[in-house]
Amino acid sequence: MGYSPEYVQNMTQLHRRLREHPETLVTLVVGPDDLCAKFPETQPCHCHDATVMQRDSAVRQRLGVQTGETYHWSDITQRIQNHIVASDIATLCRTCSWRSYGVCEEGVERLHNGEGLVEVPDAVDETTHSTPKAKMNI
Ligand code: SF4
């Protein structure tokens, strides 16, 4: 899954940072975020598509979070546990082309089961950060 090897590597690093450092501070942004930093320049950007904005807005409302605000990742996962169940993905993310892979439902299930984020293969070099931070578009 992913748009390019570089995109996958960046996503893997961010995912690992959040998994291993739940205290990571995450600032919610509108439009491209840290995941999009490695989006291939040869492909059309879709971060401002209406369907993306609608999905992001619906999830923000459900979680009670706002763009421009910064949260600990652990706070966001707690809000997911409190306000979202796996079956919500079918409606909240109705228009998402990635939904059919099933990994997002699985991710929500894991949070509810206290398992946290799934461990990803050790395919990339890890960069250590003494003050972990990330910008995410939710
Ligand atoms: S299905 Fe997954 S990737 Fe798609 S919008 Fe929902 S959470 Fe994001």
Backbone and ligand atoms as CSV (ligand in chain L), in Angstrom:
chain,resi,resn,atom,element,x,y,z
A,1,MET,N,N,0.839,-1.191,0.000
A,1,MET,CA,C,0.000,0.000,0.000
A,1,MET,C,C,0.880,1.249,0.000
A,2,GLY,N,N,0.498,2.245,-0.749
A,2,GLY,CA,C,1.258,3.495,-0.747
A,2,GLY,C,C,1.451,4.012,-2.144
A,3,TYR,N,N,1.890,5.265,-2.246
A,3,TYR,CA,C,2.021,5.912,-3.545
A,3,TYR,C,C,3.402,5.732,-4.168
A,4,SER,N,N,4.421,5.526,-3.348
A,4,SER,CA,C,5.788,5.351,-3.835
A,4,SER,C,C,6.627,4.813,-2.664
A,5,PRO,N,N,7.804,4.242,-2.950
A,5,PRO,CA,C,8.656,3.755,-1.843
A,5,PRO,C,C,8.998,4.862,-0.841
A,6,GLU,N,N,9.260,6.064,-1.351
A,6,GLU,CA,C,9.604,7.181,-0.463
A,6,GLU,C,C,8.410,7.544,0.426
A,7,TYR,N,N,7.222,7.546,-0.159
A,7,TYR,CA,C,6.011,7.847,0.608
A,7,TYR,C,C,5.815,6.798,1.699
A,8,VAL,N,N,5.978,5.519,1.335
A,8,VAL,CA,C,5.798,4.427,2.291
A,8,VAL,C,C,6.825,4.533,3.415
A,9,GLN,N,N,8.070,4.876,3.070
A,9,GLN,CA,C,9.113,5.006,4.087
A,9,GLN,C,C,8.771,6.115,5.070
A,10,ASN,N,N,8.321,7.246,4.552
A,10,ASN,CA,C,7.947,8.363,5.421
A,10,ASN,C,C,6.758,7.986,6.304
A,11,MET,N,N,5.764,7.319,5.715
A,11,MET,CA,C,4.586,6.911,6.482
A,11,MET,C,C,4.979,5.914,7.567
A,12,THR,N,N,5.889,5.002,7.222
A,12,THR,CA,C,6.350,4.003,8.197
A,12,THR,C,C,7.047,4.679,9.369
A,13,GLN,N,N,7.883,5.681,9.077
A,13,GLN,CA,C,8.602,6.387,10.144
A,13,GLN,C,C,7.632,7.130,11.053
A,14,LEU,N,N,6.649,7.808,10.452
A,14,LEU,CA,C,5.675,8.536,11.267
A,14,LEU,C,C,4.850,7.572,12.120
A,15,HIS,N,N,4.423,6.490,11.497
A,15,HIS,CA,C,3.631,5.482,12.203
A,15,HIS,C,C,4.413,4.924,13.384
A,16,ARG,N,N,5.670,4.613,13.152
A,16,ARG,CA,C,6.515,4.054,14.213
A,16,ARG,C,C,6.715,5.070,15.331
A,17,ARG,N,N,6.894,6.330,14.959
A,17,ARG,CA,C,7.095,7.365,15.982
A,17,ARG,C,C,5.866,7.439,16.896
A,18,LEU,N,N,4.677,7.407,16.273
A,18,LEU,CA,C,3.452,7.480,17.073
A,18,LEU,C,C,3.277,6.223,17.922
A,19,ARG,N,N,3.620,5.070,17.342
A,19,ARG,CA,C,3.467,3.803,18.064
A,19,ARG,C,C,4.386,3.741,19.274
A,20,GLU,N,N,5.637,4.159,19.076
A,20,GLU,CA,C,6.633,4.015,20.137
A,20,GLU,C,C,6.656,5.203,21.089
A,21,HIS,N,N,6.108,6.335,20.639
A,21,HIS,CA,C,6.118,7.544,21.480
A,21,HIS,C,C,4.718,8.166,21.502
A,22,PRO,N,N,3.808,7.557,22.242
A,22,PRO,CA,C,2.426,8.080,22.265
A,22,PRO,C,C,2.324,9.488,22.840
A,23,GLU,N,N,3.404,9.970,23.462
A,23,GLU,CA,C,3.402,11.345,23.969
A,23,GLU,C,C,3.676,12.359,22.860
A,24,THR,N,N,3.942,11.870,21.662
A,24,THR,CA,C,4.212,12.766,20.521
A,24,THR,C,C,3.113,13.813,20.372
A,25,LEU,N,N,3.538,15.048,20.171
A,25,LEU,CA,C,2.579,16.138,19.974
A,25,LEU,C,C,2.183,16.193,18.504
A,26,VAL,N,N,0.879,16.241,18.263
A,26,VAL,CA,C,0.346,16.246,16.909
A,26,VAL,C,C,-0.482,17.511,16.721
A,27,THR,N,N,-0.098,18.318,15.731
A,27,THR,CA,C,-0.859,19.518,15.403
A,27,THR,C,C,-1.760,19.218,14.208
A,28,LEU,N,N,-3.034,19.468,14.361
A,28,LEU,CA,C,-3.990,19.189,13.285
A,28,LEU,C,C,-3.989,20.341,12.288
A,29,VAL,N,N,-3.827,20.012,11.018
A,29,VAL,CA,C,-3.747,21.030,9.977
A,29,VAL,C,C,-4.788,20.770,8.898
A,30,VAL,N,N,-5.121,21.821,8.154
A,30,VAL,CA,C,-5.967,21.682,6.973
A,30,VAL,C,C,-5.038,21.552,5.773
A,31,GLY,N,N,-5.290,20.571,4.930
A,31,GLY,CA,C,-4.447,20.397,3.752
A,31,GLY,C,C,-3.279,19.478,4.022
A,32,PRO,N,N,-2.237,19.549,3.179
A,32,PRO,CA,C,-1.117,18.615,3.280
A,32,PRO,C,C,-0.462,18.621,4.660
A,33,ASP,N,N,-0.180,17.415,5.145
A,33,ASP,CA,C,0.455,17.263,6.458
A,33,ASP,C,C,1.792,16.545,6.306
A,34,ASP,N,N,2.353,16.065,7.408
A,34,ASP,CA,C,3.662,15.405,7.350
A,34,ASP,C,C,3.639,14.128,6.519
A,35,LEU,N,N,2.501,13.449,6.461
A,35,LEU,CA,C,2.390,12.276,5.592
A,35,LEU,C,C,2.514,12.679,4.127
A,36,CYS,N,N,1.965,13.847,3.790
A,36,CYS,CA,C,1.944,14.301,2.393
A,36,CYS,C,C,3.298,14.840,1.941
A,37,ALA,N,N,4.229,14.992,2.877
A,37,ALA,CA,C,5.521,15.587,2.530
A,37,ALA,C,C,6.238,14.801,1.446
A,38,LYS,N,N,5.988,13.490,1.381
A,38,LYS,CA,C,6.657,12.638,0.388
A,38,LYS,C,C,5.689,12.156,-0.688
A,39,PHE,N,N,4.553,12.843,-0.834
A,39,PHE,CA,C,3.614,12.468,-1.883
A,39,PHE,C,C,4.270,12.730,-3.243
A,40,PRO,N,N,4.200,11.758,-4.170
A,40,PRO,CA,C,4.889,11.940,-5.461
A,40,PRO,C,C,4.438,13.191,-6.210
A,41,GLU,N,N,5.415,13.968,-6.671
A,41,GLU,CA,C,5.090,15.205,-7.393
A,41,GLU,C,C,4.423,14.920,-8.735
A,42,THR,N,N,4.561,13.683,-9.211
A,42,THR,CA,C,3.975,13.328,-10.506
A,42,THR,C,C,2.478,13.027,-10.407
A,43,GLN,N,N,1.962,12.944,-9.177
A,43,GLN,CA,C,0.542,12.635,-9.016
A,43,GLN,C,C,-0.211,13.876,-8.541
A,44,PRO,N,N,-1.480,13.991,-8.939
A,44,PRO,CA,C,-2.252,15.168,-8.527
A,44,PRO,C,C,-2.549,15.159,-7.029
A,45,CYS,N,N,-2.317,16.296,-6.384
A,45,CYS,CA,C,-2.620,16.447,-4.954
A,45,CYS,C,C,-4.130,16.372,-4.763
A,46,HIS,N,N,-4.567,15.645,-3.736
A,46,HIS,CA,C,-6.018,15.538,-3.486
A,46,HIS,C,C,-6.408,15.993,-2.084
A,47,CYS,N,N,-5.466,16.635,-1.384
A,47,CYS,CA,C,-5.732,17.029,0.005
A,47,CYS,C,C,-6.858,18.060,0.144
A,48,HIS,N,N,-7.112,18.812,-0.925
A,48,HIS,CA,C,-8.159,19.834,-0.829
A,48,HIS,C,C,-9.444,19.406,-1.533
A,49,ASP,N,N,-9.515,18.145,-1.948
A,49,ASP,CA,C,-10.748,17.657,-2.562
A,49,ASP,C,C,-11.905,17.763,-1.564
A,50,ALA,N,N,-13.078,18.037,-2.089
A,50,ALA,CA,C,-14.244,18.221,-1.221
A,50,ALA,C,C,-14.513,16.980,-0.379
A,51,THR,N,N,-14.364,15.791,-0.972
A,51,THR,CA,C,-14.662,14.576,-0.202
A,51,THR,C,C,-13.674,14.397,0.953
A,52,VAL,N,N,-12.424,14.783,0.732
A,52,VAL,CA,C,-11.420,14.689,1.802
A,52,VAL,C,C,-11.762,15.665,2.926
A,53,MET,N,N,-12.094,16.901,2.541
A,53,MET,CA,C,-12.437,17.915,3.547
A,53,MET,C,C,-13.663,17.492,4.350
A,54,GLN,N,N,-14.648,16.888,3.668
A,54,GLN,CA,C,-15.861,16.440,4.368
A,54,GLN,C,C,-15.550,15.323,5.357
A,55,ARG,N,N,-14.718,14.375,4.924
A,55,ARG,CA,C,-14.368,13.275,5.837
A,55,ARG,C,C,-13.606,13.799,7.044
A,56,ASP,N,N,-12.635,14.686,6.786
A,56,ASP,CA,C,-11.842,15.236,7.891
A,56,ASP,C,C,-12.729,15.978,8.887
A,57,SER,N,N,-13.659,16.764,8.359
A,57,SER,CA,C,-14.551,17.537,9.222
A,57,SER,C,C,-15.412,16.612,10.076
A,58,ALA,N,N,-15.949,15.561,9.457
A,58,ALA,CA,C,-16.810,14.622,10.194
A,58,ALA,C,C,-16.035,13.957,11.323
A,59,VAL,N,N,-14.785,13.574,11.057
A,59,VAL,CA,C,-13.980,12.905,12.087
A,59,VAL,C,C,-13.611,13.892,13.197
A,60,ARG,N,N,-13.263,15.142,12.815
A,60,ARG,CA,C,-12.937,16.148,13.848
A,60,ARG,C,C,-14.129,16.365,14.779
A,61,GLN,N,N,-15.311,16.465,14.188
A,61,GLN,CA,C,-16.506,16.672,15.011
A,61,GLN,C,C,-16.720,15.488,15.944
A,62,ARG,N,N,-16.561,14.295,15.416
A,62,ARG,CA,C,-16.782,13.092,16.221
A,62,ARG,C,C,-15.799,13.037,17.391
A,63,LEU,N,N,-14.547,13.420,17.127
A,63,LEU,CA,C,-13.513,13.336,18.168
A,63,LEU,C,C,-13.483,14.554,19.082
A,64,GLY,N,N,-14.154,15.637,18.659
A,64,GLY,CA,C,-14.136,16.852,19.468
A,64,GLY,C,C,-12.794,17.555,19.435
A,65,VAL,N,N,-12.148,17.543,18.272
A,65,VAL,CA,C,-10.850,18.221,18.113
A,65,VAL,C,C,-10.982,19.300,17.039
A,66,GLN,N,N,-9.998,20.216,17.016
A,66,GLN,CA,C,-10.068,21.329,16.075
A,66,GLN,C,C,-8.735,21.508,15.356
A,67,THR,N,N,-8.818,21.966,14.123
A,67,THR,CA,C,-7.585,22.264,13.395
A,67,THR,C,C,-6.873,23.440,14.064
A,68,GLY,N,N,-5.557,23.409,13.959
A,68,GLY,CA,C,-4.736,24.441,14.584
A,68,GLY,C,C,-4.372,24.100,16.014
A,69,GLU,N,N,-5.063,23.133,16.599
A,69,GLU,CA,C,-4.781,22.730,17.978
A,69,GLU,C,C,-3.757,21.581,17.984
A,70,THR,N,N,-3.038,21.458,19.099
A,70,THR,CA,C,-2.032,20.409,19.257
A,70,THR,C,C,-2.449,19.469,20.380
A,71,TYR,N,N,-2.339,18.179,20.113
A,71,TYR,CA,C,-2.759,17.148,21.060
A,71,TYR,C,C,-1.650,16.101,21.192
A,72,HIS,N,N,-1.597,15.465,22.338
A,72,HIS,CA,C,-0.751,14.280,22.440
A,72,HIS,C,C,-1.412,13.173,21.619
A,73,TRP,N,N,-0.604,12.366,20.944
A,73,TRP,CA,C,-1.164,11.260,20.160
A,73,TRP,C,C,-2.022,10.357,21.049
A,74,SER,N,N,-1.577,10.144,22.291
A,74,SER,CA,C,-2.333,9.289,23.212
A,74,SER,C,C,-3.727,9.868,23.488
A,75,ASP,N,N,-3.853,11.196,23.473
A,75,ASP,CA,C,-5.166,11.831,23.663
A,75,ASP,C,C,-6.063,11.532,22.461
A,76,ILE,N,N,-5.477,11.597,21.268
A,76,ILE,CA,C,-6.271,11.315,20.064
A,76,ILE,C,C,-6.724,9.854,20.049
A,77,THR,N,N,-5.847,8.934,20.398
A,77,THR,CA,C,-6.255,7.521,20.389
A,77,THR,C,C,-7.318,7.260,21.460
A,78,GLN,N,N,-7.221,7.974,22.594
A,78,GLN,CA,C,-8.257,7.817,23.624
A,78,GLN,C,C,-9.601,8.325,23.111
A,79,ARG,N,N,-9.564,9.426,22.376
A,79,ARG,CA,C,-10.812,9.961,21.802
A,79,ARG,C,C,-11.393,8.990,20.776
A,80,ILE,N,N,-10.525,8.346,20.004
A,80,ILE,CA,C,-11.022,7.344,19.044
A,80,ILE,C,C,-11.704,6.212,19.802
A,81,GLN,N,N,-11.071,5.741,20.867
A,81,GLN,CA,C,-11.670,4.662,21.667
A,81,GLN,C,C,-13.027,5.073,22.228
A,82,ASN,N,N,-13.138,6.343,22.614
A,82,ASN,CA,C,-14.369,6.814,23.253
A,82,ASN,C,C,-15.488,7.115,22.259
A,83,HIS,N,N,-15.126,7.481,21.028
A,83,HIS,CA,C,-16.151,8.037,20.134
A,83,HIS,C,C,-16.309,7.338,18.787
A,84,ILE,N,N,-15.437,6.383,18.468
A,84,ILE,CA,C,-15.525,5.726,17.164
A,84,ILE,C,C,-15.427,4.214,17.349
A,85,VAL,N,N,-16.271,3.484,16.618
A,85,VAL,CA,C,-16.155,2.016,16.575
A,85,VAL,C,C,-15.824,1.630,15.133
A,86,ALA,N,N,-15.324,0.420,14.965
A,86,ALA,CA,C,-14.838,-0.003,13.653
A,86,ALA,C,C,-15.892,0.138,12.555
A,87,SER,N,N,-17.130,-0.152,12.886
A,87,SER,CA,C,-18.184,-0.096,11.861
A,87,SER,C,C,-18.462,1.342,11.399
A,88,ASP,N,N,-18.003,2.338,12.161
A,88,ASP,CA,C,-18.177,3.741,11.743
A,88,ASP,C,C,-17.383,4.054,10.475
A,89,ILE,N,N,-16.305,3.301,10.233
A,89,ILE,CA,C,-15.467,3.573,9.060
A,89,ILE,C,C,-16.296,3.491,7.779
A,90,ALA,N,N,-17.238,2.561,7.739
A,90,ALA,CA,C,-18.055,2.374,6.536
A,90,ALA,C,C,-18.844,3.631,6.189
A,91,THR,N,N,-19.259,4.393,7.197
A,91,THR,CA,C,-20.032,5.609,6.932
A,91,THR,C,C,-19.144,6.856,6.934
A,92,LEU,N,N,-18.277,6.988,7.941
A,92,LEU,CA,C,-17.407,8.175,8.007
A,92,LEU,C,C,-16.489,8.262,6.780
A,93,CYS,N,N,-16.039,7.113,6.295
A,93,CYS,CA,C,-15.044,7.062,5.225
A,93,CYS,C,C,-15.631,6.466,3.944
A,94,ARG,N,N,-16.916,6.640,3.777
A,94,ARG,CA,C,-17.654,6.044,2.653
A,94,ARG,C,C,-16.975,6.282,1.314
A,95,THR,N,N,-16.407,7.472,1.113
A,95,THR,CA,C,-15.866,7.852,-0.190
A,95,THR,C,C,-14.360,7.596,-0.326
A,96,CYS,N,N,-13.748,6.957,0.662
A,96,CYS,CA,C,-12.292,6.775,0.623
A,96,CYS,C,C,-11.909,5.527,-0.175
A,97,SER,N,N,-10.965,5.690,-1.072
A,97,SER,CA,C,-10.546,4.566,-1.917
A,97,SER,C,C,-9.703,3.543,-1.154
A,98,TRP,N,N,-9.195,3.916,0.034
A,98,TRP,CA,C,-8.362,2.996,0.812
A,98,TRP,C,C,-9.209,2.124,1.734
A,99,ARG,N,N,-10.487,2.463,1.884
A,99,ARG,CA,C,-11.338,1.771,2.862
A,99,ARG,C,C,-11.415,0.270,2.603
A,100,SER,N,N,-11.428,-0.114,1.332
A,100,SER,CA,C,-11.635,-1.524,0.991
A,100,SER,C,C,-10.507,-2.433,1.495
A,101,TYR,N,N,-9.352,-1.864,1.848
A,101,TYR,CA,C,-8.259,-2.700,2.361
A,101,TYR,C,C,-8.551,-3.226,3.766
A,102,GLY,N,N,-9.436,-2.541,4.477
A,102,GLY,CA,C,-9.839,-3.031,5.796
A,102,GLY,C,C,-8.898,-2.705,6.938
A,103,VAL,N,N,-7.790,-2.033,6.639
A,103,VAL,CA,C,-6.800,-1.795,7.702
A,103,VAL,C,C,-7.278,-0.744,8.712
A,104,CYS,N,N,-8.157,0.147,8.287
A,104,CYS,CA,C,-8.606,1.194,9.208
A,104,CYS,C,C,-9.584,0.627,10.237
A,105,GLU,N,N,-10.495,-0.254,9.780
A,105,GLU,CA,C,-11.368,-0.951,10.735
A,105,GLU,C,C,-10.512,-1.754,11.725
A,106,GLU,N,N,-9.506,-2.427,11.194
A,106,GLU,CA,C,-8.622,-3.230,12.044
A,106,GLU,C,C,-7.907,-2.336,13.062
A,107,GLY,N,N,-7.478,-1.160,12.619
A,107,GLY,CA,C,-6.790,-0.241,13.516
A,107,GLY,C,C,-7.674,0.228,14.658
A,108,VAL,N,N,-8.939,0.534,14.339
A,108,VAL,CA,C,-9.872,0.961,15.391
A,108,VAL,C,C,-10.126,-0.197,16.355
A,109,GLU,N,N,-10.293,-1.400,15.803
A,109,GLU,CA,C,-10.486,-2.591,16.656
A,109,GLU,C,C,-9.316,-2.769,17.607
A,110,ARG,N,N,-8.103,-2.592,17.077
A,110,ARG,CA,C,-6.913,-2.770,17.913
A,110,ARG,C,C,-6.915,-1.770,19.068
A,111,LEU,N,N,-7.287,-0.529,18.796
A,111,LEU,CA,C,-7.321,0.468,19.867
A,111,LEU,C,C,-8.332,0.064,20.937
A,112,HIS,N,N,-9.491,-0.433,20.495
A,112,HIS,CA,C,-10.512,-0.844,21.461
A,112,HIS,C,C,-10.058,-2.055,22.272
A,113,ASN,N,N,-9.212,-2.888,21.681
A,113,ASN,CA,C,-8.711,-4.074,22.385
A,113,ASN,C,C,-7.461,-3.780,23.202
A,114,GLY,N,N,-7.039,-2.510,23.223
A,114,GLY,CA,C,-5.856,-2.142,23.990
A,114,GLY,C,C,-4.551,-2.588,23.361
A,115,GLU,N,N,-4.575,-2.879,22.050
A,115,GLU,CA,C,-3.376,-3.384,21.380
A,115,GLU,C,C,-2.532,-2.273,20.751
A,116,GLY,N,N,-3.061,-1.060,20.649
A,116,GLY,CA,C,-2.309,0.045,20.061
A,116,GLY,C,C,-2.113,-0.129,18.567
A,117,LEU,N,N,-1.237,0.669,18.022
A,117,LEU,CA,C,-0.961,0.593,16.588
A,117,LEU,C,C,-0.218,-0.682,16.262
A,118,VAL,N,N,-0.518,-1.250,15.111
A,118,VAL,CA,C,0.122,-2.491,14.691
A,118,VAL,C,C,1.612,-2.240,14.437
A,119,GLU,N,N,2.436,-3.233,14.739
A,119,GLU,CA,C,3.872,-3.102,14.487
A,119,GLU,C,C,4.127,-3.296,12.995
A,120,VAL,N,N,4.885,-2.387,12.403
A,120,VAL,CA,C,5.149,-2.486,10.972
A,120,VAL,C,C,6.527,-3.100,10.745
A,121,PRO,N,N,6.729,-3.728,9.577
A,121,PRO,CA,C,8.025,-4.358,9.292
A,121,PRO,C,C,9.170,-3.364,9.397
A,122,ASP,N,N,10.336,-3.855,9.771
A,122,ASP,CA,C,11.509,-3.013,9.962
A,122,ASP,C,C,12.165,-2.741,8.615
A,123,ALA,N,N,11.494,-1.963,7.774
A,123,ALA,CA,C,11.967,-1.762,6.405
A,123,ALA,C,C,12.725,-0.466,6.213
A,124,VAL,N,N,12.756,0.379,7.246
A,124,VAL,CA,C,13.375,1.683,7.063
A,124,VAL,C,C,14.291,2.000,8.228
A,125,ASP,N,N,15.228,2.889,8.003
A,125,ASP,CA,C,16.080,3.373,9.085
A,125,ASP,C,C,15.261,4.320,9.940
A,126,GLU,N,N,15.386,4.168,11.228
A,126,GLU,CA,C,14.652,5.034,12.137
A,126,GLU,C,C,15.478,6.277,12.480
A,127,THR,N,N,14.840,7.413,12.407
A,127,THR,CA,C,15.467,8.640,12.853
A,127,THR,C,C,14.941,8.937,14.240
A,128,THR,N,N,15.829,9.113,15.193
A,128,THR,CA,C,15.369,9.365,16.555
A,128,THR,C,C,15.118,10.847,16.738
A,129,HIS,N,N,14.135,11.150,17.560
A,129,HIS,CA,C,13.755,12.536,17.816
A,129,HIS,C,C,13.631,12.721,19.326
A,130,SER,N,N,14.344,13.685,19.873
A,130,SER,CA,C,14.266,13.895,21.312
A,130,SER,C,C,12.963,14.582,21.697
A,131,THR,N,N,12.410,15.383,20.804
A,131,THR,CA,C,11.125,16.020,21.075
A,131,THR,C,C,10.172,15.709,19.922
A,132,PRO,N,N,9.569,14.507,19.936
A,132,PRO,CA,C,8.750,14.097,18.823
A,132,PRO,C,C,7.539,15.004,18.587
A,133,LYS,N,N,7.347,15.352,17.336
A,133,LYS,CA,C,6.192,16.164,16.934
A,133,LYS,C,C,5.778,15.717,15.538
A,134,ALA,N,N,4.529,15.947,15.209
A,134,ALA,CA,C,4.059,15.625,13.857
A,134,ALA,C,C,2.899,16.539,13.511
A,135,LYS,N,N,2.748,16.782,12.225
A,135,LYS,CA,C,1.572,17.510,11.746
A,135,LYS,C,C,0.683,16.496,11.057
A,136,MET,N,N,-0.560,16.424,11.468
A,136,MET,CA,C,-1.469,15.455,10.887
A,136,MET,C,C,-2.737,16.154,10.415
A,137,ASN,N,N,-3.278,15.609,9.345
A,137,ASN,CA,C,-4.536,16.096,8.822
A,137,ASN,C,C,-5.594,15.093,9.228
A,138,ILE,N,N,-6.435,15.447,10.186
A,138,ILE,CA,C,-7.519,14.561,10.602
A,138,ILE,C,C,-8.825,15.262,10.297
L,1,SF4,S1,S,-10.794,4.659,5.351
L,1,SF4,FE1,FE,-8.873,4.939,6.464
L,1,SF4,S2,S,-7.545,6.054,5.047
L,1,SF4,FE2,FE,-9.652,6.312,4.316
L,1,SF4,S3,S,-10.352,8.239,5.271
L,1,SF4,FE3,FE,-10.982,6.536,6.602
L,1,SF4,S4,S,-9.347,6.382,8.121
L,1,SF4,FE4,FE,-8.525,7.572,6.370
